[in-house]
Amino acid sequence: MLLDHINGPQDLKGLTIQELEQLAEEIRQFLIEKLSATGGHLAPNLGVVELTLVLHYLFDSPKDKFIFDVGHQSYVHKILTGRMDRFDTLRKYKGLSGFAKRSESEHDVWEAGHSSTSLSAAMGMALARDLKGESNRVVAVIGDGALTGGMALEALNHIGDEKKNLIVVLNDNEMSIAPNVGALHHYLSKIRTDRHYQKAKDELQHFLNKIPAIGGKLAKTAERFKDSLKYLLVSGILFEQFGLTYLGPVDGHDIDQMLELMKQADSIEGPVLVHVITVKGKGYTPAEEDSFKWHGATSYKIESGQMLKAVGPPMYTEVFGNTLIELAEKDSRIVAITPAMPGGSGLLKFADRFPERMIDVGIAEQHAATMSAALAMEGLKPVYAVYSTFLQRAYDQVVHDICRQNANVVFAIDRAGFVGPDGDTHQGVYDIAFLRHVPNLIIMMPKDENELRRMMKTALDYNEGPIAIRYPRISGLGVQMDKELLPLPIGQWETVREGDSAVILAIGPMLQVAHDTAELLKRDGLNIRIVNARFIKPLDEQLLLGLEEEGKPVIVLEEGSELGGFGSSVLEFYSLRGLYGVPVRIIGIPDEFIEHGSIKEQQAEVGLTADRVAAELKNMLPSRKKRASSQH
């Protein structure tokens, strides 16, 4: 096999076109086999095999900079840069990352798990190159979905103005994760289907080249005629108006054609956009037929394409989607908004049931937030369904447009807490810290899937401002569901286990850790009280004042940032009132980024375990402290 002899990009340089084509097929087979065991982003990587081969064949990484937008399509790049032998560890704890990772290889010059960053990064690297007097190439690979992100358009505007030498490869597969939406998507569709533009443009250029260089009106007329033809035939005029030279579209699976076009791009002064048409999931029939399902795959059977999923209670995401339909049946004001994540956010059934009330804005989190505020002000009940990590991108809009104007928006914050294999770029561990200090906002987190349903009822009955529900990327507990949905009293916590030795305040999945801790300490004769602190904001002030009077040790458990998180709000509550009678310890996520692995491994890494919590509580108990000091 050719693949066995590829240890780095230099090993590609002497291959023929036919050998590159053979290598592409071997890489596809390698990915299909390896990901059947580990899971991962299969469809995106099958679509960029030839594209990645061409880049490494023509250019010289890491001197030449390859910047992959999002980075989940960098598996082929990893294979070609000496990491093939680590693919059994893909997305596993301490193993190979599912995204480009600077710490893994000198060939990974930029890392990202969010879309639309590559063009800004490319511009920065091109500016740095020129300021340092260097001569390397800068190539950004961005998908048509990511191109709709506002940040990408901001970067295009700057790139076209500065006229720096760089290549933008538009990987156009008509998909982000879900099918793309929006005007730019329709524009690219026109280009894909325009078979006559390139031929007409080439013939016109050949004609103009025959005109003698006599200057004056004739030359100006010819140029105007050429520009008019561009407008008439459409194609890449939008990008050319941005100041980039447009080349393509080209079949992204035809190595010969792509080599020629990339060579042409490399010879042009200034920024160039190369439009490459690819098939997401190319070479594996199940992934080609349903690239949405195979964007991020679990482990699967290669022959049948059957994904291997654990049987058990439904995911919180599914419970959210089903409950939203139930509530929307009774309230025609309910509208669902998603930034290109209808499937991941559990809204596909809602879209089928209420297509006119389902709004997918594409990769545009900021726009979705501000639009939600306007919908609320016009009397509708917008439910903005968004991953915690992606809500970070709309922070100004949350503060300025929603909370400041007290707009009655419901935030459905999915993937709150650890997310497992997607790792540090996707951990939903900062939303409590960046949301709880914003005025007018209520924040909740359920202990189980039935409480999620009740929180949704609470949120959609609430009419006095913004309200957020955060929930994890895990299955529910399999609890009994209430037939009649009743709202929760806002700001009221729930004592789920009585005890007189110490108290654990826990939110979400940390309730289970608290119960496990209580069972451990029960063996030592300690009775631990557990409080479901389901309202992160507002706090249950009466309960906290009662704890201060008792003076018992309190541990706050949260799968979120210790700095500025829920535990911090408890400490602030006591401090602002001058109350110092209760010892409080926070156990959450320390001031560091947590890498990929299973959620259990991530929890263990930061000490969100029953053993750690039990040890901390023992140290906090007064009798234990006295006994320890008397032994010294």
C-alpha positions as CSV (number, residue, x, y, z in Angstrom):
1,M,0.0,0.0,0.0
2,L,1.2,3.5,-0.8
3,L,-0.2,4.8,2.5
4,D,2.3,2.7,4.5
5,H,5.1,4.7,3.0
6,I,3.7,8.2,3.7
7,N,5.4,9.5,6.9
8,G,5.3,13.2,6.0
9,P,4.3,15.6,3.2
10,Q,7.7,15.2,1.6
11,D,6.8,11.6,0.6
12,L,4.0,12.9,-1.7
13,K,6.3,15.0,-3.9
14,G,7.4,12.3,-6.3
15,L,4.1,10.6,-6.8
16,T,2.3,10.6,-10.1
17,I,-1.3,11.6,-10.6
18,Q,-2.4,8.0,-10.7
19,E,-0.6,7.3,-7.5
20,L,-2.2,10.2,-5.8
21,E,-5.6,8.9,-6.9
22,Q,-4.7,5.5,-5.5
23,L,-3.5,7.1,-2.2
24,A,-6.8,9.0,-1.9
25,E,-8.8,5.7,-2.0
26,E,-6.4,4.1,0.5
27,I,-6.9,7.1,2.9
28,R,-10.7,6.8,2.5
29,Q,-10.6,3.1,3.4
30,F,-8.3,3.9,6.4
31,L,-10.7,6.5,7.7
32,I,-13.7,4.3,7.3
33,E,-12.1,1.5,9.2
34,K,-10.5,3.5,12.0
35,L,-13.6,5.7,12.7
36,S,-15.9,2.6,12.8
37,A,-14.2,1.9,16.1
38,T,-13.5,5.4,17.5
39,G,-16.3,7.4,16.0
40,G,-15.5,11.0,14.8
41,H,-16.2,13.4,12.0
42,L,-16.3,10.9,9.1
43,A,-18.3,12.7,6.3
44,P,-16.3,16.0,6.4
45,N,-13.0,14.2,6.1
46,L,-14.1,11.8,3.3
47,G,-15.0,14.9,1.4
48,V,-11.6,16.6,1.5
49,V,-9.2,13.8,0.8
50,E,-8.1,14.9,-2.7
51,L,-8.1,18.6,-1.7
52,T,-5.8,17.9,1.2
53,L,-3.5,15.7,-0.9
54,V,-3.2,18.5,-3.5
55,L,-2.3,21.1,-0.9
56,H,0.4,19.0,0.6
57,Y,1.6,17.9,-2.9
58,L,2.0,21.4,-4.2
59,F,3.0,23.4,-1.1
60,D,5.5,22.9,1.7
61,S,3.9,22.6,5.2
62,P,4.7,23.7,7.8
63,K,6.6,26.6,6.1
64,D,3.5,27.2,4.1
65,K,0.5,27.7,6.4
66,F,-2.6,25.6,6.1
67,I,-5.5,26.9,8.2
68,F,-8.6,24.6,8.4
69,D,-11.8,26.3,9.4
70,V,-13.3,24.5,12.4
71,G,-10.6,21.8,12.0
72,H,-12.9,18.8,12.2
73,Q,-11.9,18.1,8.6
74,S,-8.2,17.9,9.3
75,Y,-8.0,14.1,9.7
76,V,-6.5,13.6,6.3
77,H,-4.0,16.4,7.1
78,K,-3.1,14.5,10.3
79,I,-2.5,11.3,8.3
80,L,-0.2,13.0,5.8
81,T,1.8,14.7,8.6
82,G,3.0,11.6,10.5
83,R,0.1,10.8,12.9
84,M,-1.5,7.8,11.1
85,D,-0.2,5.4,13.8
86,R,-2.2,7.3,16.5
87,F,-5.6,7.0,14.9
88,D,-6.7,4.2,17.3
89,T,-6.6,7.0,20.0
90,L,-8.7,9.5,18.1
91,R,-10.8,11.6,20.4
92,K,-9.9,9.4,23.4
93,Y,-8.4,10.6,26.7
94,K,-4.8,11.8,26.1
95,G,-5.1,10.6,22.5
96,L,-5.3,12.3,19.1
97,S,-7.6,15.3,19.0
98,G,-10.5,15.4,16.6
99,F,-9.5,18.9,15.6
100,A,-6.3,20.5,14.5
101,K,-4.1,20.9,17.6
102,R,-0.9,23.0,17.8
103,S,0.6,20.8,20.5
104,E,0.3,17.7,18.3
105,S,2.3,18.8,15.3
106,E,4.2,21.7,13.8
107,H,1.9,21.3,10.8
108,D,-1.1,22.4,12.8
109,V,-0.6,26.1,12.7
110,W,-4.1,27.1,13.8
111,E,-6.7,25.3,16.0
112,A,-10.4,26.0,16.2
113,G,-13.6,24.1,17.0
114,H,-15.9,27.1,16.1
115,S,-16.5,28.0,12.5
116,S,-15.6,31.1,10.4
117,T,-12.2,31.9,12.1
118,S,-9.9,30.7,9.3
119,L,-10.0,33.8,7.1
120,S,-9.1,36.2,10.0
121,A,-6.3,33.8,11.0
122,A,-5.0,33.7,7.4
123,M,-5.0,37.5,7.2
124,G,-3.1,37.7,10.4
125,M,-0.5,35.2,9.2
126,A,-0.2,36.9,5.8
127,L,0.4,40.3,7.5
128,A,2.9,38.8,9.8
129,R,4.7,37.2,6.9
130,D,5.1,40.5,5.0
131,L,6.1,42.4,8.1
132,K,8.8,39.9,8.8
133,G,9.9,39.9,5.2
134,E,9.2,36.2,4.6
135,S,7.8,34.5,1.5
136,N,5.7,31.6,2.6
137,R,2.2,30.9,1.3
138,V,-1.0,31.1,3.4
139,V,-3.9,28.9,2.5
140,A,-7.3,29.0,4.4
141,V,-9.8,26.2,3.8
142,I,-13.3,27.2,4.6
143,G,-16.6,25.6,4.0
144,D,-19.6,27.1,2.4
145,G,-21.5,26.9,5.7
146,A,-18.7,28.7,7.6
147,L,-18.6,31.4,5.0
148,T,-22.1,32.6,6.1
149,G,-20.7,33.5,9.5
150,G,-20.3,37.2,10.1
151,M,-16.7,36.9,11.1
152,A,-15.8,35.3,7.8
153,L,-17.5,38.2,5.9
154,E,-15.6,40.8,8.0
155,A,-12.4,39.0,7.1
156,L,-13.2,38.9,3.4
157,N,-13.8,42.6,3.5
158,H,-10.3,43.2,5.0
159,I,-8.5,40.7,2.8
160,G,-9.9,42.3,-0.3
161,D,-8.9,45.8,0.9
162,E,-5.3,44.9,1.9
163,K,-4.5,42.8,-1.3
164,K,-2.1,40.5,0.5
165,N,-1.1,37.3,-1.2
166,L,-3.1,34.4,0.2
167,I,-5.4,31.6,-1.1
168,V,-8.9,31.0,0.2
169,V,-10.1,27.5,-0.7
170,L,-13.9,27.5,-0.6
171,N,-14.8,23.8,0.1
172,D,-18.4,23.8,-1.2
173,N,-20.3,20.7,-0.2
174,E,-23.7,22.4,0.4
175,M,-23.5,21.5,4.1
176,S,-22.3,22.8,7.4
177,I,-23.6,20.1,9.7
178,A,-27.2,20.5,8.6
179,P,-28.0,21.6,5.0
180,N,-27.0,25.2,4.5
181,V,-29.6,28.0,4.4
182,G,-29.6,31.6,3.3
183,A,-28.9,33.9,0.4
184,L,-25.2,33.1,0.1
185,H,-26.0,29.4,-0.1
186,H,-28.3,30.2,-3.0
187,Y,-25.7,32.3,-4.6
188,L,-23.1,29.5,-4.5
189,S,-25.7,27.1,-6.0
190,K,-26.0,29.4,-9.0
191,I,-22.2,29.2,-9.5
192,R,-22.2,25.4,-9.2
193,T,-24.8,25.1,-12.0
194,D,-23.3,27.7,-14.3
195,R,-21.5,25.6,-17.0
196,H,-21.0,28.4,-19.5
197,Y,-19.3,31.1,-17.5
198,Q,-15.7,29.9,-17.6
199,K,-15.8,29.1,-21.3
200,A,-17.2,32.5,-22.2
201,K,-14.7,34.2,-19.9
202,D,-11.8,32.4,-21.5
203,E,-13.0,33.1,-25.0
204,L,-13.5,36.8,-24.2
205,Q,-10.0,37.1,-22.7
206,H,-8.5,35.5,-25.8
207,F,-10.3,38.1,-27.9
208,L,-9.1,41.0,-25.7
209,N,-5.6,39.8,-25.8
210,K,-5.6,40.3,-29.6
211,I,-6.5,44.0,-29.3
212,P,-3.4,46.1,-29.9
213,A,-2.1,48.0,-26.8
214,I,-3.3,51.4,-28.1
215,G,-4.9,52.6,-24.8
216,G,-7.6,55.2,-24.7
217,K,-11.3,54.6,-25.2
218,L,-11.0,51.3,-26.9
219,A,-9.2,49.7,-24.0
220,K,-11.6,51.2,-21.5
221,T,-14.6,50.0,-23.5
222,A,-13.1,46.5,-23.6
223,E,-12.7,46.4,-19.9
224,R,-16.2,47.6,-19.3
225,F,-17.5,45.0,-21.7
226,K,-15.6,42.3,-19.8
227,D,-17.0,43.5,-16.5
228,S,-20.5,43.6,-17.9
229,L,-20.1,40.0,-19.1
230,K,-19.1,39.0,-15.6
231,Y,-22.2,40.5,-14.1
232,L,-24.3,38.9,-16.9
233,L,-23.0,35.4,-16.3
234,V,-22.8,35.8,-12.5
235,S,-20.2,33.3,-11.2
236,G,-17.7,34.6,-8.7
237,I,-18.5,38.3,-9.1
238,L,-19.4,38.7,-5.4
239,F,-15.9,37.6,-4.4
240,E,-14.3,39.7,-7.1
241,Q,-16.2,42.7,-5.8
242,F,-14.7,41.9,-2.4
243,G,-11.3,42.2,-4.1
244,L,-10.4,38.5,-4.5
245,T,-9.6,36.8,-7.8
246,Y,-12.2,34.1,-8.3
247,L,-11.1,30.7,-9.8
248,G,-13.5,27.8,-10.3
249,P,-15.7,26.1,-9.6
250,V,-13.6,22.9,-9.9
251,D,-14.4,19.2,-9.1
252,G,-12.8,18.7,-5.7
253,H,-12.3,15.0,-6.4
254,D,-10.4,15.5,-9.7
255,I,-6.8,15.7,-8.6
256,D,-5.5,16.7,-12.1
257,Q,-8.0,19.6,-12.4
258,M,-7.3,20.8,-8.9
259,L,-3.5,20.8,-9.3
260,E,-3.8,23.0,-12.4
261,L,-6.2,25.5,-10.7
262,M,-4.0,25.6,-7.5
263,K,-0.9,26.3,-9.6
264,Q,-2.8,29.1,-11.3
265,A,-3.9,30.5,-7.9
266,D,-0.3,30.4,-6.7
267,S,0.8,32.5,-9.6
268,I,-1.6,35.3,-9.1
269,E,-0.7,38.4,-7.1
270,G,-3.1,39.3,-4.3
271,P,-5.8,37.3,-2.7
272,V,-7.4,34.4,-4.6
273,L,-10.5,32.4,-3.9
274,V,-10.5,28.9,-5.3
275,H,-14.1,27.4,-5.4
276,V,-13.9,23.6,-4.9
277,I,-17.0,21.4,-5.2
278,T,-16.9,18.3,-3.0
279,V,-19.2,15.6,-1.9
280,K,-19.5,15.3,1.9
281,G,-19.1,11.6,2.8
282,K,-17.4,10.8,-0.6
283,G,-16.6,7.1,-1.0
284,Y,-18.8,5.6,1.7
285,T,-22.4,5.1,0.5
286,P,-24.2,5.6,3.9
287,A,-22.3,8.9,4.5
288,E,-22.9,10.1,1.0
289,E,-26.6,9.4,1.3
290,D,-27.0,11.1,4.8
291,S,-24.0,13.3,5.4
292,F,-25.9,15.1,8.2
293,K,-26.1,11.8,10.2
294,W,-22.5,11.0,9.4
295,H,-21.1,14.4,10.1
296,G,-20.1,13.3,13.6
297,A,-20.5,9.5,13.9
298,T,-20.4,7.2,16.8
299,S,-18.8,3.8,16.3
300,Y,-20.5,1.8,13.5
301,K,-20.6,-1.4,11.5
302,I,-18.8,-0.7,8.2
303,E,-20.9,-3.1,6.0
304,S,-24.3,-2.0,7.1
305,G,-23.6,1.5,8.2
306,Q,-25.5,0.8,11.5
307,M,-24.3,3.1,14.3
308,L,-23.7,1.4,17.6
309,K,-25.5,3.4,20.3
310,A,-26.2,2.5,23.8
311,V,-29.8,1.6,24.6
312,G,-31.3,3.6,27.5
313,P,-33.2,6.7,28.5
314,P,-33.5,9.5,25.9
315,M,-30.9,12.2,25.7
316,Y,-31.8,15.5,27.3
317,T,-31.7,17.0,23.8
318,E,-34.5,14.7,22.6
319,V,-36.6,15.4,25.7
320,F,-36.2,19.1,25.0
321,G,-37.3,18.7,21.4
322,N,-40.3,16.5,22.2
323,T,-41.5,18.8,25.0
324,L,-41.2,21.9,22.8
325,I,-43.6,20.3,20.4
326,E,-46.0,19.5,23.2
327,L,-45.9,23.1,24.4
328,A,-46.1,24.6,20.9
329,E,-49.3,22.6,20.2
330,K,-51.0,24.7,22.9
331,D,-49.3,28.0,22.2
332,S,-49.0,29.4,18.7
333,R,-46.6,32.1,19.8
334,I,-43.8,29.6,20.3
335,V,-41.0,29.9,17.7
336,A,-37.8,27.9,17.6
337,I,-34.5,29.5,16.4
338,T,-31.3,27.6,15.7
339,P,-27.9,28.7,14.3
340,A,-27.4,25.8,11.8
341,M,-28.0,23.1,14.5
342,P,-31.6,21.8,14.0
343,G,-30.5,18.1,14.4
344,G,-28.0,18.6,17.2
345,S,-30.4,20.8,19.1
346,G,-33.3,18.2,18.8
347,L,-35.5,20.3,16.6
348,L,-35.9,18.2,13.5
349,K,-39.3,16.9,14.7
350,F,-40.4,20.4,15.6
351,A,-39.4,21.5,12.1
352,D,-41.5,18.8,10.5
353,R,-44.5,19.6,12.8
354,F,-44.2,23.4,12.6
355,P,-42.1,24.3,9.5
356,E,-43.3,27.9,9.6
357,R,-42.3,28.3,13.2
358,M,-38.8,26.8,12.8
359,I,-36.1,29.4,11.9
360,D,-32.6,28.2,11.0
361,V,-30.4,31.2,10.4
362,G,-27.3,29.3,9.5
363,I,-24.0,29.9,11.3
364,A,-25.0,33.2,12.7
365,E,-25.3,33.1,16.5
366,Q,-25.2,36.8,16.9
367,H,-28.0,37.4,14.4
368,A,-30.1,34.7,16.0
369,A,-29.9,36.3,19.4
370,T,-30.8,39.8,18.2
371,M,-33.6,38.5,16.0
372,S,-34.9,36.6,19.0
373,A,-35.1,39.8,21.0
374,A,-37.2,41.4,18.2
375,L,-39.5,38.4,17.9
376,A,-40.1,38.6,21.7
377,M,-40.8,42.4,21.5
378,E,-43.5,41.7,18.9
379,G,-45.3,39.3,21.2
380,L,-43.9,35.9,20.1
381,K,-42.2,33.3,22.4
382,P,-38.8,32.7,20.8
383,V,-36.8,29.7,22.0
384,Y,-33.2,30.1,21.0
385,A,-31.7,26.6,21.0
386,V,-27.9,26.8,21.0
387,Y,-24.9,24.9,22.4
388,S,-23.3,26.5,25.4
389,T,-20.0,26.8,23.5
390,F,-21.6,28.6,20.6
391,L,-23.6,30.9,22.8
392,Q,-20.2,32.5,23.7
393,R,-20.2,33.9,20.2
394,A,-23.4,36.0,20.8
395,Y,-22.4,37.4,24.2
396,D,-22.7,41.1,23.3
397,Q,-26.2,40.4,21.7
398,V,-27.3,38.6,24.9
399,V,-26.2,41.5,27.0
400,H,-27.1,44.5,24.8
401,D,-30.1,43.4,22.8
402,I,-31.8,40.8,25.0
403,C,-31.1,41.3,28.7
404,R,-30.7,45.1,28.6
405,Q,-34.1,45.4,26.8
406,N,-35.6,42.7,29.1
407,A,-36.7,40.8,26.0
408,N,-38.8,37.7,26.9
409,V,-36.4,35.2,25.1
410,V,-36.0,31.6,26.2
411,F,-32.4,30.2,25.9
412,A,-32.3,26.4,25.6
413,I,-28.6,25.9,26.3
414,D,-27.6,22.4,25.2
415,R,-24.2,20.7,25.9
416,A,-23.8,22.5,29.2
417,G,-20.9,21.1,31.2
418,F,-18.4,18.6,29.8
419,V,-19.0,17.3,26.3
420,G,-16.5,14.4,26.1
421,P,-14.6,13.7,22.8
422,D,-15.1,17.1,21.2
423,G,-12.8,18.5,24.0
424,D,-11.7,21.9,25.0
425,T,-13.2,23.9,22.1
426,H,-16.7,22.6,22.8
427,Q,-16.8,22.3,26.6
428,G,-20.0,24.1,27.9
429,V,-18.4,25.2,31.2
430,Y,-18.3,29.0,30.9
431,D,-21.9,30.0,30.4
432,I,-22.8,30.3,34.1
433,A,-19.9,32.7,34.6
434,F,-20.6,34.8,31.6
435,L,-24.4,34.9,32.1
436,R,-25.2,35.1,35.7
437,H,-24.0,38.6,36.3
438,V,-26.2,40.1,33.5
439,P,-29.3,41.8,34.9
440,N,-32.8,40.5,34.2
441,L,-31.7,37.0,33.3
442,I,-33.0,33.9,35.2
443,I,-30.8,30.7,34.9
444,M,-32.0,27.1,35.6
445,M,-30.5,23.6,35.3
446,P,-32.5,20.4,35.8
447,K,-31.6,17.4,37.9
448,D,-33.3,15.0,35.5
449,E,-35.3,14.9,32.3
450,N,-38.7,15.4,34.1
451,E,-37.4,18.5,35.7
452,L,-36.2,19.7,32.3
453,R,-39.8,19.5,31.1
454,R,-41.0,21.4,34.1
455,M,-38.4,24.1,33.5
456,M,-39.5,24.5,29.9
457,K,-43.1,25.0,31.1
458,T,-41.7,27.5,33.6
459,A,-39.8,29.4,31.0
460,L,-42.6,29.6,28.5
461,D,-45.1,30.7,31.1
462,Y,-42.7,33.4,32.2
463,N,-43.4,36.8,30.6
464,E,-41.2,39.2,32.5
465,G,-37.8,38.9,30.7
466,P,-35.2,36.5,29.5
467,I,-34.8,33.1,31.0
468,A,-32.3,30.3,30.3
469,I,-32.3,26.5,30.8
470,R,-29.0,24.7,30.5
471,Y,-28.8,20.9,30.2
472,P,-26.0,18.4,29.5
473,R,-25.0,16.2,26.6
474,I,-26.0,12.9,28.3
475,S,-28.9,10.6,28.6
476,G,-31.6,11.2,31.2
477,L,-32.0,9.1,34.3
478,G,-35.0,7.2,33.1
479,V,-37.3,8.9,35.7
480,Q,-41.1,8.9,35.5
481,M,-42.4,11.8,33.5
482,D,-45.3,14.0,34.8
483,K,-48.4,13.7,32.7
484,E,-49.4,17.3,33.6
485,L,-46.6,19.9,33.2
486,L,-46.5,22.3,36.1
487,P,-44.2,25.3,36.4
488,L,-41.6,25.5,39.2
489,P,-41.6,28.4,41.7
490,I,-38.8,30.6,40.5
491,G,-35.8,30.8,42.8
492,Q,-36.8,27.9,45.0
493,W,-34.4,25.1,45.6
494,E,-35.2,21.5,46.5
495,T,-33.8,19.4,49.3
496,V,-33.6,15.9,47.9
497,R,-31.8,14.2,50.8
498,E,-31.9,15.2,54.5
499,G,-28.8,15.2,56.7
500,D,-27.3,17.1,59.6
501,S,-23.6,16.6,59.2
502,A,-22.9,18.8,56.1
503,V,-24.6,20.1,53.0
504,I,-23.9,19.7,49.3
505,L,-25.4,22.3,46.9
506,A,-25.4,20.6,43.5
507,I,-26.7,21.4,40.0
508,G,-27.6,19.2,37.1
509,P,-25.6,15.9,36.8
510,M,-23.7,16.8,39.9
511,L,-26.7,15.6,42.0
512,Q,-25.6,12.1,41.2
513,V,-22.1,12.8,42.4
514,A,-23.6,14.3,45.6
515,H,-25.7,11.1,46.2
516,D,-22.7,8.9,45.7
517,T,-20.7,11.0,48.1
518,A,-23.5,10.8,50.7
519,E,-23.5,7.0,50.4
520,L,-19.7,6.9,50.9
521,L,-19.9,9.1,54.1
522,K,-22.9,7.2,55.4
523,R,-20.5,4.4,56.2
524,D,-18.6,6.8,58.5
525,G,-21.8,7.7,60.3
526,L,-22.2,11.1,58.5
527,N,-25.5,12.2,57.2
528,I,-25.1,14.6,54.2
529,R,-27.9,16.9,53.2
530,I,-28.2,17.3,49.4
531,V,-29.9,20.4,47.8
532,N,-30.9,20.5,44.2
533,A,-29.9,24.1,43.5
534,R,-31.9,24.1,40.3
535,F,-32.0,27.9,40.1
536,I,-28.5,29.2,39.5
537,K,-30.0,32.7,39.4
538,P,-31.9,33.9,41.4
539,L,-30.5,32.1,44.4
540,D,-32.7,30.6,47.1
541,E,-31.9,33.3,49.7
542,Q,-34.1,31.8,52.5
543,L,-32.3,28.5,52.2
544,L,-28.9,30.1,52.2
545,L,-29.7,32.2,55.2
546,G,-30.9,29.1,57.0
547,L,-27.5,27.4,56.2
548,E,-25.7,30.4,57.7
549,E,-27.6,30.0,60.9
550,E,-26.8,26.3,61.1
551,G,-23.2,26.9,60.4
552,K,-22.6,23.5,58.8
553,P,-20.0,23.0,56.1
554,V,-21.2,23.5,52.6
555,I,-19.7,22.2,49.4
556,V,-20.9,23.6,46.1
557,L,-20.7,21.1,43.2
558,E,-20.8,22.4,39.6
559,E,-19.7,21.1,36.2
560,G,-18.7,24.7,35.4
561,S,-15.9,27.2,35.9
562,E,-15.0,27.7,39.5
563,L,-14.1,31.3,38.7
564,G,-17.2,33.3,38.5
565,G,-19.5,30.3,38.5
566,F,-22.4,29.2,40.7
567,G,-20.2,28.6,43.7
568,S,-18.9,32.1,43.4
569,S,-22.5,33.5,43.6
570,V,-23.0,31.6,46.9
571,L,-19.8,33.1,48.3
572,E,-20.8,36.6,47.1
573,F,-24.2,36.2,48.7
574,Y,-22.7,35.7,52.1
575,S,-19.9,38.2,51.6
576,L,-22.2,41.1,50.5
577,R,-24.3,40.6,53.6
578,G,-21.3,40.3,56.0
579,L,-22.2,36.7,56.9
580,Y,-19.2,34.5,57.6
581,G,-20.7,31.8,59.8
582,V,-20.8,29.1,57.1
583,P,-17.7,27.5,55.6
584,V,-18.1,27.1,51.9
585,R,-15.9,25.1,49.5
586,I,-16.3,25.1,45.7
587,I,-15.6,22.0,43.6
588,G,-15.9,22.7,39.9
589,I,-13.6,23.2,36.9
590,P,-10.3,24.9,37.7
591,D,-8.8,27.7,35.7
592,E,-7.6,25.6,32.8
593,F,-8.9,24.1,29.5
594,I,-9.9,20.4,29.8
595,E,-9.0,18.3,26.8
596,H,-11.0,15.5,25.0
597,G,-11.9,12.2,26.6
598,S,-15.0,10.7,28.0
599,I,-17.1,12.8,30.3
600,K,-16.3,10.5,33.2
601,E,-12.6,10.9,32.5
602,Q,-13.0,14.7,32.4
603,Q,-14.8,14.7,35.7
604,A,-12.2,12.6,37.3
605,E,-9.4,14.8,36.0
606,V,-10.8,17.9,37.8
607,G,-11.9,16.0,40.9
608,L,-15.7,16.0,40.3
609,T,-15.9,12.5,41.9
610,A,-17.5,11.1,45.1
611,D,-14.1,10.2,46.6
612,R,-12.8,13.7,46.2
613,V,-15.9,15.4,47.5
614,A,-16.1,13.0,50.5
615,A,-12.4,13.8,51.4
616,E,-13.1,17.5,51.2
617,L,-16.1,17.3,53.4
618,K,-14.3,15.2,56.0
619,N,-11.6,17.9,56.2
620,M,-14.2,20.6,56.6
621,L,-16.0,19.0,59.6
622,P,-15.0,20.7,62.9
623,S,-14.6,17.5,64.8
624,R,-12.2,16.1,62.2
625,K,-10.2,19.3,62.3
626,K,-9.9,19.2,66.1
627,R,-8.9,15.5,66.0
628,A,-6.2,16.3,63.3
629,S,-4.8,19.2,65.2
630,S,-4.6,17.2,68.5
631,Q,-2.5,14.6,66.8
632,H,0.3,17.1,65.9
